[in-house]
Amino acid sequence: MVLSGTGRSGMRFTCLLFILLLVHGCAKTDWESRWHETISGARVTAEEMIVRIEEFLAEEPPLKYASEARFTLGFTWAENFDKYDEARRWFEELLENDPDCEWADDTRWMLENMEKDVDEILPWLEQMQQEQQSEPPPR
């Protein structure tokens, strides 16, 4: 299939289409690489990670990356600092902005369970493990 027409106008259209596709593809790659740069760093403290992620969100990334960033912030506040109000703020913001994203189920689980004692969650985890072991392997 040839997308271009004949002559100069067809060539301009083909070049313009190529440039638009290239720019669009670079924008996606750019946000993805910026997100990975934000969360990478083996020697980064939880406090530094929070600052980096909040700065990333201030740049208004695409929803996919914003949702992952919000989940990561909520998780970090809950698990590293036991700051459940702050964690809840980020989790609720995620669900408000992107209720069907890939992080939504984990976010709902965190909202329901993050303040529970490990002893309250352990029976549920053991049940999940047993169910996974009893399921037939995927084909």
mmCIF file of the C-alpha atoms, coordinates in Angstrom:
data_MODEL
# 
_entry.id   MODEL 
# 
loop_
_atom_site.group_PDB 
_atom_site.id 
_atom_site.type_symbol 
_atom_site.label_atom_id 
_atom_site.label_alt_id 
_atom_site.label_comp_id 
_atom_site.label_asym_id 
_atom_site.label_entity_id 
_atom_site.label_seq_id 
_atom_site.pdbx_PDB_ins_code 
_atom_site.Cartn_x 
_atom_site.Cartn_y 
_atom_site.Cartn_z 
_atom_site.occupancy 
_atom_site.B_iso_or_equiv 
_atom_site.pdbx_formal_charge 
_atom_site.auth_seq_id 
_atom_site.auth_comp_id 
_atom_site.auth_asym_id 
_atom_site.auth_atom_id 
_atom_site.pdbx_PDB_model_num 
ATOM 1   C CA . MET A 1 1   ? 0.000   0.000   0.000  1.00 0.00 ? 1   MET A CA 1 
ATOM 2   C CA . VAL A 1 2   ? 1.394   3.349   -0.996 1.00 0.00 ? 2   VAL A CA 1 
ATOM 3   C CA . LEU A 1 3   ? 0.334   6.310   1.151  1.00 0.00 ? 3   LEU A CA 1 
ATOM 4   C CA . SER A 1 4   ? 1.700   9.031   -1.032 1.00 0.00 ? 4   SER A CA 1 
ATOM 5   C CA . GLY A 1 5   ? 0.111   10.515  -4.109 1.00 0.00 ? 5   GLY A CA 1 
ATOM 6   C CA . THR A 1 6   ? 1.971   11.531  -7.175 1.00 0.00 ? 6   THR A CA 1 
ATOM 7   C CA . GLY A 1 7   ? 4.155   14.563  -7.593 1.00 0.00 ? 7   GLY A CA 1 
ATOM 8   C CA . ARG A 1 8   ? 5.360   17.090  -5.052 1.00 0.00 ? 8   ARG A CA 1 
ATOM 9   C CA . SER A 1 9   ? 2.158   17.253  -2.970 1.00 0.00 ? 9   SER A CA 1 
ATOM 10  C CA . GLY A 1 10  ? 2.209   13.491  -2.508 1.00 0.00 ? 10  GLY A CA 1 
ATOM 11  C CA . MET A 1 11  ? 5.841   13.614  -1.452 1.00 0.00 ? 11  MET A CA 1 
ATOM 12  C CA . ARG A 1 12  ? 5.110   16.414  1.028  1.00 0.00 ? 12  ARG A CA 1 
ATOM 13  C CA . PHE A 1 13  ? 2.228   14.393  2.487  1.00 0.00 ? 13  PHE A CA 1 
ATOM 14  C CA . THR A 1 14  ? 4.465   11.337  2.878  1.00 0.00 ? 14  THR A CA 1 
ATOM 15  C CA . CYS A 1 15  ? 7.193   13.396  4.542  1.00 0.00 ? 15  CYS A CA 1 
ATOM 16  C CA . LEU A 1 16  ? 4.693   15.097  6.847  1.00 0.00 ? 16  LEU A CA 1 
ATOM 17  C CA . LEU A 1 17  ? 3.149   11.754  7.798  1.00 0.00 ? 17  LEU A CA 1 
ATOM 18  C CA . PHE A 1 18  ? 6.588   10.317  8.499  1.00 0.00 ? 18  PHE A CA 1 
ATOM 19  C CA . ILE A 1 19  ? 7.526   13.293  10.684 1.00 0.00 ? 19  ILE A CA 1 
ATOM 20  C CA . LEU A 1 20  ? 4.248   13.125  12.610 1.00 0.00 ? 20  LEU A CA 1 
ATOM 21  C CA . LEU A 1 21  ? 4.660   9.412   13.256 1.00 0.00 ? 21  LEU A CA 1 
ATOM 22  C CA . LEU A 1 22  ? 8.264   9.928   14.282 1.00 0.00 ? 22  LEU A CA 1 
ATOM 23  C CA . VAL A 1 23  ? 7.392   12.781  16.665 1.00 0.00 ? 23  VAL A CA 1 
ATOM 24  C CA . HIS A 1 24  ? 4.473   10.834  18.128 1.00 0.00 ? 24  HIS A CA 1 
ATOM 25  C CA . GLY A 1 25  ? 6.662   7.776   18.665 1.00 0.00 ? 25  GLY A CA 1 
ATOM 26  C CA . CYS A 1 26  ? 9.418   9.859   20.236 1.00 0.00 ? 26  CYS A CA 1 
ATOM 27  C CA . ALA A 1 27  ? 6.970   11.521  22.596 1.00 0.00 ? 27  ALA A CA 1 
ATOM 28  C CA . LYS A 1 28  ? 5.855   8.145   23.916 1.00 0.00 ? 28  LYS A CA 1 
ATOM 29  C CA . THR A 1 29  ? 9.429   6.958   24.244 1.00 0.00 ? 29  THR A CA 1 
ATOM 30  C CA . ASP A 1 30  ? 10.435  10.247  25.848 1.00 0.00 ? 30  ASP A CA 1 
ATOM 31  C CA . TRP A 1 31  ? 7.784   9.937   28.596 1.00 0.00 ? 31  TRP A CA 1 
ATOM 32  C CA . GLU A 1 32  ? 8.626   6.308   29.162 1.00 0.00 ? 32  GLU A CA 1 
ATOM 33  C CA . SER A 1 33  ? 12.332  7.052   29.471 1.00 0.00 ? 33  SER A CA 1 
ATOM 34  C CA . ARG A 1 34  ? 11.614  10.029  31.747 1.00 0.00 ? 34  ARG A CA 1 
ATOM 35  C CA . TRP A 1 35  ? 9.511   7.800   34.018 1.00 0.00 ? 35  TRP A CA 1 
ATOM 36  C CA . HIS A 1 36  ? 12.250  5.149   34.166 1.00 0.00 ? 36  HIS A CA 1 
ATOM 37  C CA . GLU A 1 37  ? 14.848  7.814   34.929 1.00 0.00 ? 37  GLU A CA 1 
ATOM 38  C CA . THR A 1 38  ? 12.609  9.099   37.728 1.00 0.00 ? 38  THR A CA 1 
ATOM 39  C CA . ILE A 1 39  ? 12.274  5.751   39.483 1.00 0.00 ? 39  ILE A CA 1 
ATOM 40  C CA . SER A 1 40  ? 15.768  4.416   38.820 1.00 0.00 ? 40  SER A CA 1 
ATOM 41  C CA . GLY A 1 41  ? 18.612  4.837   41.213 1.00 0.00 ? 41  GLY A CA 1 
ATOM 42  C CA . ALA A 1 42  ? 19.659  2.117   43.631 1.00 0.00 ? 42  ALA A CA 1 
ATOM 43  C CA . ARG A 1 43  ? 20.900  4.564   46.257 1.00 0.00 ? 43  ARG A CA 1 
ATOM 44  C CA . VAL A 1 44  ? 17.865  6.840   46.298 1.00 0.00 ? 44  VAL A CA 1 
ATOM 45  C CA . THR A 1 45  ? 16.087  7.163   49.635 1.00 0.00 ? 45  THR A CA 1 
ATOM 46  C CA . ALA A 1 46  ? 12.315  6.928   49.895 1.00 0.00 ? 46  ALA A CA 1 
ATOM 47  C CA . GLU A 1 47  ? 12.184  10.661  50.617 1.00 0.00 ? 47  GLU A CA 1 
ATOM 48  C CA . GLU A 1 48  ? 14.201  11.427  47.482 1.00 0.00 ? 48  GLU A CA 1 
ATOM 49  C CA . MET A 1 49  ? 11.983  9.091   45.446 1.00 0.00 ? 49  MET A CA 1 
ATOM 50  C CA . ILE A 1 50  ? 8.874   10.949  46.608 1.00 0.00 ? 50  ILE A CA 1 
ATOM 51  C CA . VAL A 1 51  ? 10.378  14.281  45.549 1.00 0.00 ? 51  VAL A CA 1 
ATOM 52  C CA . ARG A 1 52  ? 11.417  12.876  42.151 1.00 0.00 ? 52  ARG A CA 1 
ATOM 53  C CA . ILE A 1 53  ? 7.971   11.408  41.487 1.00 0.00 ? 53  ILE A CA 1 
ATOM 54  C CA . GLU A 1 54  ? 6.143   14.574  42.552 1.00 0.00 ? 54  GLU A CA 1 
ATOM 55  C CA . GLU A 1 55  ? 8.383   16.570  40.182 1.00 0.00 ? 55  GLU A CA 1 
ATOM 56  C CA . PHE A 1 56  ? 7.590   14.082  37.417 1.00 0.00 ? 56  PHE A CA 1 
ATOM 57  C CA . LEU A 1 57  ? 3.847   14.484  38.043 1.00 0.00 ? 57  LEU A CA 1 
ATOM 58  C CA . ALA A 1 58  ? 4.195   18.275  37.942 1.00 0.00 ? 58  ALA A CA 1 
ATOM 59  C CA . GLU A 1 59  ? 5.221   17.880  34.282 1.00 0.00 ? 59  GLU A CA 1 
ATOM 60  C CA . GLU A 1 60  ? 1.746   16.431  33.572 1.00 0.00 ? 60  GLU A CA 1 
ATOM 61  C CA . PRO A 1 61  ? 2.766   13.121  32.001 1.00 0.00 ? 61  PRO A CA 1 
ATOM 62  C CA . PRO A 1 62  ? 0.324   10.954  30.031 1.00 0.00 ? 62  PRO A CA 1 
ATOM 63  C CA . LEU A 1 63  ? -2.242  9.168   32.183 1.00 0.00 ? 63  LEU A CA 1 
ATOM 64  C CA . LYS A 1 64  ? -0.486  5.795   31.954 1.00 0.00 ? 64  LYS A CA 1 
ATOM 65  C CA . TYR A 1 65  ? 2.645   7.157   33.633 1.00 0.00 ? 65  TYR A CA 1 
ATOM 66  C CA . ALA A 1 66  ? 0.746   9.464   35.990 1.00 0.00 ? 66  ALA A CA 1 
ATOM 67  C CA . SER A 1 67  ? -1.250  6.502   37.312 1.00 0.00 ? 67  SER A CA 1 
ATOM 68  C CA . GLU A 1 68  ? 1.852   4.436   37.961 1.00 0.00 ? 68  GLU A CA 1 
ATOM 69  C CA . ALA A 1 69  ? 3.489   7.446   39.619 1.00 0.00 ? 69  ALA A CA 1 
ATOM 70  C CA . ARG A 1 70  ? 0.463   8.010   41.876 1.00 0.00 ? 70  ARG A CA 1 
ATOM 71  C CA . PHE A 1 71  ? 0.396   4.349   42.855 1.00 0.00 ? 71  PHE A CA 1 
ATOM 72  C CA . THR A 1 72  ? 4.115   4.421   43.608 1.00 0.00 ? 72  THR A CA 1 
ATOM 73  C CA . LEU A 1 73  ? 3.685   7.526   45.777 1.00 0.00 ? 73  LEU A CA 1 
ATOM 74  C CA . GLY A 1 74  ? 0.787   6.006   47.695 1.00 0.00 ? 74  GLY A CA 1 
ATOM 75  C CA . PHE A 1 75  ? 2.639   2.747   48.196 1.00 0.00 ? 75  PHE A CA 1 
ATOM 76  C CA . THR A 1 76  ? 5.789   4.536   49.354 1.00 0.00 ? 76  THR A CA 1 
ATOM 77  C CA . TRP A 1 77  ? 3.902   6.694   51.860 1.00 0.00 ? 77  TRP A CA 1 
ATOM 78  C CA . ALA A 1 78  ? 2.073   3.651   53.240 1.00 0.00 ? 78  ALA A CA 1 
ATOM 79  C CA . GLU A 1 79  ? 4.875   1.108   53.332 1.00 0.00 ? 79  GLU A CA 1 
ATOM 80  C CA . ASN A 1 80  ? 7.897   3.277   54.152 1.00 0.00 ? 80  ASN A CA 1 
ATOM 81  C CA . PHE A 1 81  ? 6.392   5.868   56.475 1.00 0.00 ? 81  PHE A CA 1 
ATOM 82  C CA . ASP A 1 82  ? 3.004   4.522   57.667 1.00 0.00 ? 82  ASP A CA 1 
ATOM 83  C CA . LYS A 1 83  ? 1.532   7.863   56.504 1.00 0.00 ? 83  LYS A CA 1 
ATOM 84  C CA . TYR A 1 84  ? -1.832  6.464   55.505 1.00 0.00 ? 84  TYR A CA 1 
ATOM 85  C CA . ASP A 1 85  ? -3.584  9.811   54.987 1.00 0.00 ? 85  ASP A CA 1 
ATOM 86  C CA . GLU A 1 86  ? -0.938  10.817  52.452 1.00 0.00 ? 86  GLU A CA 1 
ATOM 87  C CA . ALA A 1 87  ? -1.053  7.374   50.829 1.00 0.00 ? 87  ALA A CA 1 
ATOM 88  C CA . ARG A 1 88  ? -4.841  7.512   50.653 1.00 0.00 ? 88  ARG A CA 1 
ATOM 89  C CA . ARG A 1 89  ? -4.660  10.928  48.963 1.00 0.00 ? 89  ARG A CA 1 
ATOM 90  C CA . TRP A 1 90  ? -2.527  9.532   46.129 1.00 0.00 ? 90  TRP A CA 1 
ATOM 91  C CA . PHE A 1 91  ? -4.536  6.325   45.785 1.00 0.00 ? 91  PHE A CA 1 
ATOM 92  C CA . GLU A 1 92  ? -7.822  8.223   45.619 1.00 0.00 ? 92  GLU A CA 1 
ATOM 93  C CA . GLU A 1 93  ? -6.381  10.660  43.093 1.00 0.00 ? 93  GLU A CA 1 
ATOM 94  C CA . LEU A 1 94  ? -5.338  7.714   40.929 1.00 0.00 ? 94  LEU A CA 1 
ATOM 95  C CA . LEU A 1 95  ? -8.831  6.178   41.040 1.00 0.00 ? 95  LEU A CA 1 
ATOM 96  C CA . GLU A 1 96  ? -10.465 9.536   40.378 1.00 0.00 ? 96  GLU A CA 1 
ATOM 97  C CA . ASN A 1 97  ? -8.340  10.176  37.285 1.00 0.00 ? 97  ASN A CA 1 
ATOM 98  C CA . ASP A 1 98  ? -7.938  6.648   35.916 1.00 0.00 ? 98  ASP A CA 1 
ATOM 99  C CA . PRO A 1 99  ? -10.394 4.199   37.576 1.00 0.00 ? 99  PRO A CA 1 
ATOM 100 C CA . ASP A 1 100 ? -9.835  1.400   35.055 1.00 0.00 ? 100 ASP A CA 1 
ATOM 101 C CA . CYS A 1 101 ? -6.049  1.522   34.777 1.00 0.00 ? 101 CYS A CA 1 
ATOM 102 C CA . GLU A 1 102 ? -3.764  -1.432  35.345 1.00 0.00 ? 102 GLU A CA 1 
ATOM 103 C CA . TRP A 1 103 ? -3.053  -0.144  38.880 1.00 0.00 ? 103 TRP A CA 1 
ATOM 104 C CA . ALA A 1 104 ? -6.714  0.213   39.914 1.00 0.00 ? 104 ALA A CA 1 
ATOM 105 C CA . ASP A 1 105 ? -7.145  -3.223  41.519 1.00 0.00 ? 105 ASP A CA 1 
ATOM 106 C CA . ASP A 1 106 ? -3.888  -2.916  43.453 1.00 0.00 ? 106 ASP A CA 1 
ATOM 107 C CA . THR A 1 107 ? -4.905  0.579   44.529 1.00 0.00 ? 107 THR A CA 1 
ATOM 108 C CA . ARG A 1 108 ? -8.270  -0.619  45.816 1.00 0.00 ? 108 ARG A CA 1 
ATOM 109 C CA . TRP A 1 109 ? -6.534  -3.442  47.665 1.00 0.00 ? 109 TRP A CA 1 
ATOM 110 C CA . MET A 1 110 ? -4.099  -0.999  49.272 1.00 0.00 ? 110 MET A CA 1 
ATOM 111 C CA . LEU A 1 111 ? -6.932  1.303   50.340 1.00 0.00 ? 111 LEU A CA 1 
ATOM 112 C CA . GLU A 1 112 ? -8.723  -1.615  51.953 1.00 0.00 ? 112 GLU A CA 1 
ATOM 113 C CA . ASN A 1 113 ? -5.709  -3.287  53.573 1.00 0.00 ? 113 ASN A CA 1 
ATOM 114 C CA . MET A 1 114 ? -2.807  -0.873  54.062 1.00 0.00 ? 114 MET A CA 1 
ATOM 115 C CA . GLU A 1 115 ? -3.641  -0.114  57.693 1.00 0.00 ? 115 GLU A CA 1 
ATOM 116 C CA . LYS A 1 116 ? -4.255  -3.721  58.677 1.00 0.00 ? 116 LYS A CA 1 
ATOM 117 C CA . ASP A 1 117 ? -1.842  -5.708  60.772 1.00 0.00 ? 117 ASP A CA 1 
ATOM 118 C CA . VAL A 1 118 ? 0.114   -8.411  58.941 1.00 0.00 ? 118 VAL A CA 1 
ATOM 119 C CA . ASP A 1 119 ? -1.701  -11.046 61.005 1.00 0.00 ? 119 ASP A CA 1 
ATOM 120 C CA . GLU A 1 120 ? -4.993  -9.879  59.489 1.00 0.00 ? 120 GLU A CA 1 
ATOM 121 C CA . ILE A 1 121 ? -3.684  -10.173 55.936 1.00 0.00 ? 121 ILE A CA 1 
ATOM 122 C CA . LEU A 1 122 ? -1.702  -13.397 56.306 1.00 0.00 ? 122 LEU A CA 1 
ATOM 123 C CA . PRO A 1 123 ? -4.734  -15.766 56.087 1.00 0.00 ? 123 PRO A CA 1 
ATOM 124 C CA . TRP A 1 124 ? -5.824  -14.030 52.877 1.00 0.00 ? 124 TRP A CA 1 
ATOM 125 C CA . LEU A 1 125 ? -2.322  -14.353 51.400 1.00 0.00 ? 125 LEU A CA 1 
ATOM 126 C CA . GLU A 1 126 ? -2.170  -18.035 52.304 1.00 0.00 ? 126 GLU A CA 1 
ATOM 127 C CA . GLN A 1 127 ? -5.561  -18.626 50.691 1.00 0.00 ? 127 GLN A CA 1 
ATOM 128 C CA . MET A 1 128 ? -4.449  -16.830 47.517 1.00 0.00 ? 128 MET A CA 1 
ATOM 129 C CA . GLN A 1 129 ? -1.313  -18.965 47.414 1.00 0.00 ? 129 GLN A CA 1 
ATOM 130 C CA . GLN A 1 130 ? -3.319  -22.181 47.786 1.00 0.00 ? 130 GLN A CA 1 
ATOM 131 C CA . GLU A 1 131 ? -5.739  -21.120 45.046 1.00 0.00 ? 131 GLU A CA 1 
ATOM 132 C CA . GLN A 1 132 ? -2.874  -20.352 42.683 1.00 0.00 ? 132 GLN A CA 1 
ATOM 133 C CA . GLN A 1 133 ? -1.248  -23.714 43.350 1.00 0.00 ? 133 GLN A CA 1 
ATOM 134 C CA . SER A 1 134 ? -4.494  -25.605 42.753 1.00 0.00 ? 134 SER A CA 1 
ATOM 135 C CA . GLU A 1 135 ? -5.234  -23.867 39.423 1.00 0.00 ? 135 GLU A CA 1 
ATOM 136 C CA . PRO A 1 136 ? -4.254  -25.787 36.301 1.00 0.00 ? 136 PRO A CA 1 
ATOM 137 C CA . PRO A 1 137 ? -1.346  -24.238 34.424 1.00 0.00 ? 137 PRO A CA 1 
ATOM 138 C CA . PRO A 1 138 ? -2.262  -21.959 31.508 1.00 0.00 ? 138 PRO A CA 1 
ATOM 139 C CA . ARG A 1 139 ? -2.073  -23.486 28.041 1.00 0.00 ? 139 ARG A CA 1 
# 
